[in-house]
Every structure is written in structure tokens, then in C-alpha cells.
Amino acid sequence: MCTRILRVLAVAAAVLAVASPGWADSKNMNPGVIPPNASAYGKTYAEWGAKWWEWVLAIPWGDSPLADDDGSSCGVGQSGQVWFLAGSWVGAVTRTCTVPAGKAVFFPILNVLYSPIVGDPDDEATLMDLATAYFTDENAATLVCEVDGVRLQNLDRYLVGAFRFDLSIPPGGLLGNDEVVTGYGVVNGFYIMLAPLSVGTHTIHFYGLAAQHPDVEQNVTYELDVK
């Protein structure tokens, strides 16, 4: 039986290595997590961070994953190879969510958006400075992320750095806009992308707090059913 198990594990590792070159590298500090410097599904972590904000801002507050206290909004607006998980604007939450098999899972432990669209000054250099300053030694972040009870290591290395992107919010989005709103945004934050999880149940917990911004504390648990 031991030989059979080892053979299965070897095949699984080989499949992962072929499907995602470098993701199964023995130097990866968190096996099962796509490295922060990798290009996953054609995008960098920073670009996926921008896509995450586009996803969140396109959904009205009544259906928003940010306002979800039980997981009922988990599937809203999801598409493609990457499944997004949200932080919480309604305090500590535990959510139950069904995720299709074969999807990578991407989420912020702690993140920030600056944009003229949400009322920030229309000065890109200023917004880049603000996004950079949000996560510094002076504004140190407390970060925790656990996957199936295993705590991820070296989370400071998952900071994407200030990143500017073009932003478009469709009518009926989070801001309550009646028409398409276009502009740009600047994001920064600590993000995690998990390689597709095995079929079955998984628990993801993340906690984030920046020293100078205690009002945006994140404490979120997801109970995922992958099938």
C-alpha cells in the first residue's frame, strides 16, 4: 500500500509540474501556492490583483462578496480559470462556498485600492505613493494565512507592490453607478494564489491588519467544497 501511495504522489507531482512549470519547484516556500513571482494563467500577481478589484467593483452591494456573511455570494461574477475569494467589509466571517474543480483560487490577505473613481485625487504619482506607503515598515502588516490547518510562511514576500491599471465599472456596480465608469486605479497588497485544490473539502483562513489602519482588519474563513 505504501508503494502505491508513493506512486500516486509521484504522478500528481509530475502532472503539476507539466501543467504549471515552476509551480512545483522544490524551492517554493509554500507548496500548493503559486509563487508570487510566477506568471499564472497569463498574468502576474499584480495583474490578478487588479482583476480582483474589477470583479469586486462590478457587483452591487446587495450581492457583494465583501458584504457576504455566509458564502451565499461566493459564485457571483466568477468566470475563467481563476476563482476569486473576497475579504470582508462586515467584520469577521465564516463562509461556505462551492468551487468547481480545476480552478485556481486567488484572494487578498490585505489589500488597498486608490482611484479617482472612488473619490481619490486624480494624480497618479500621488496615488502610487499612497499605495506604496500603505504597506511599509512604519505601517507594518500582521498577516496570517492557513490552508487546511497549515500556516503559510514568509507572507511578506507576497506583496505585489503599487500597480497602476485601467479600470472600468459596469452599470449597477458596487458604487451604485447608473452608467459605465472608466478611469484608472492603483492597487497594492498581499495576495495568494492557490494551485487548483483537490476534490473535497478545504478550509482557508486569512487574517490581515495594517498598524495604521485598524479599521480595515480582515478575519475571514472559507469552508470550500471543491467538486
N, C-alpha and C positions, 0 to 999 in steps of 0.2 A: 504493500500500500504506500509506503514511503517513497519508493521508486516512482510509482505512478503520480504522486503528488508533485514530486520534483520535476517530472517530465511535463506536467501541466503548467507549472510555474514557468518553466523554461520556454514553452511555446507562447505563453502570454507575454513574456518579456520580449520575445522575438517579434511578435505581432506589433507591440507598442513601438519598438524601435523602427520597424519598417513604416508604420503609419505616421509616425511623428519623429523624424530624425533629430536626435539630440535630446528629446524629452526624457528618454530612459537612461541618459548618461549617468554613469556611476558617480560623477561629481555633483549631480543635482542635490542640493541641500535638503530638498523635501520631495522625495519620490512620490509620484502621483500628482505633483503640481508642476505645471508647465513653467520652466524657468523665466524669470522676469525679463531677460534679455533676448528671449526667443521671439520669432515671428510665428504666431499661431493663427492658422486659418487665414493667412494673408495679411494679418495686421499685428502691430506691436501692442504691448500692454497699454501704452498711452492712447493709441488709436481705439482700442476696445473701451478704454475709459471714456472717451468722447462718445462712442456708440452707446454706452450705458446711459449717459446723460440724455442723449437723443431719445432713447427708449422711455426713460422716466418722464421727460417733459412732454411727450406726445400723449400721455394718458391723463384723463381728467381726474381731479382729486377724488371723486366718488369711487373710482375704480383703481386708484393709485396703489401700486405695491408698497409705496412709502407709508401709506396710511393703513395698511392691511395688518390686522392684529391676529389673524389665524391662518393665513395662507390662501384665502379664497381668491385673491387677485394674482396668484403666482403665475398663471398662464397668460395673463393679459399682454398682448402685444409681442409675444415671443415668436421668433422665426429664425431660420438658418441653423448653422451647426453649433452655435453657442447659446446657452440658456443663461439668462441673467437672474441673479438674486438681488434683492434690494435691502438697503438699510432701513431704518425706521425713524419716522418723524412723530411717532406716537408713543415713545418710551420703549422699555424692554418688552420684547415679544417672542413668542414661540409660534412658528408657522409650520403647517403640514402641507406638503407640495408633491405633486406627481410630476416627474421629469421623464421625457422619452429617453429610452436607451440610446447610447451613441452620441449624446450631446455633451460637449464640454460645458463646464459650469464656471461662470465669471461673476465676481462680486467685489465691492469695495469693503475693506475693513473700516476705512475712514477716508473721506474724500471731500472735495470742495469744487465749486464752480463759480467763476466770476464772468459776468456778461452784461453788456448794456441792455440786453433783452430783459434781464431781471432787475434792472434799475441801477446797475453799477456804471461808473463814468466811462464814456466812450474814448478810452485812452489805452491802447493795447499794452504799451510799456508799463503803465501803472498796474494794469490787471495782471500782467506777468509777474511783476514784483510782489503783488499781494498774494498770488497763488504760491509763489516760491516761499514767501515769509510765513505762510500758514503752517509749514512743517519745517521747523528749524530746531537747533539745539535749545534756543530760548523758549520755543513753543513745543517742547518735546512731546511726542505722542506715546501713549500707553497702548500697546497693541497685543491682542491675543486672538489666535485662530486655531481651532481644533477640528479635525476631521475624523469622525468615528473614534473619538476619545484620544487621538494622537495630536499633540500640540506641535504646530509648525514652528520651525526655527528661523532665526535671522530675518524677521519680518521687516526690519528696516530696509532691507535690500529690495523690497517690492514697491518702493516709492517711485512713481513714474516720472516725476519732475514736471514743472509747469509746461503745458502743451496747449497751443492755440489751434482751434478748429472752426470750420464754418458750421453754423447752426441754423436749423430750420425747424420750427414748431408748427405742426398742422393745426387747423381749426379745432377747437374743443380740447386743447391740451391742458396741461397742469395749471397754466396761468389763467385759464378761462378765456383765452383769446378766441374771437369770432372769425378771424381771418388768419391766413398763413403769416407767421412772423419769422423773418430771416435776419441774420446777423452773424456774430461770432461769439465764441466763448473761450475761456481759458480754464483748464482743469488741472488738478494735481491730486495726488492721493496714493494710498496704499491699496493695491488691488491683488487679487488672487485668481488664477485660472486653473481649475482642476481638469486634468485629462478625463475623458468620459468614465463615469463610475460604473461599477459592475451592477448588473440587475439585482434588485433587492433594496433593502432599507439602509439609509445612511443618515448620520447626524452631523450637521455643520454648525458650529458656534463661533461667532466672532464678536470681539469687543474692541472698541476704539475710543480714545479720549485724548484730545489735544489740550495741553496745560492751560492755554489762554482762552480756550473755547469750550468750557464745560457744558454749555447749553446744547452742544451737538454730540453728546455722548451716545455711542452706539452699543447696544447689547442685544444681539439677535441670534436666535436659534432656529435652524431649519431641520425638520424631520422630512427627509426626502424618500420618496418611493420611486425608484428607477425601474421602468418597465416599458 
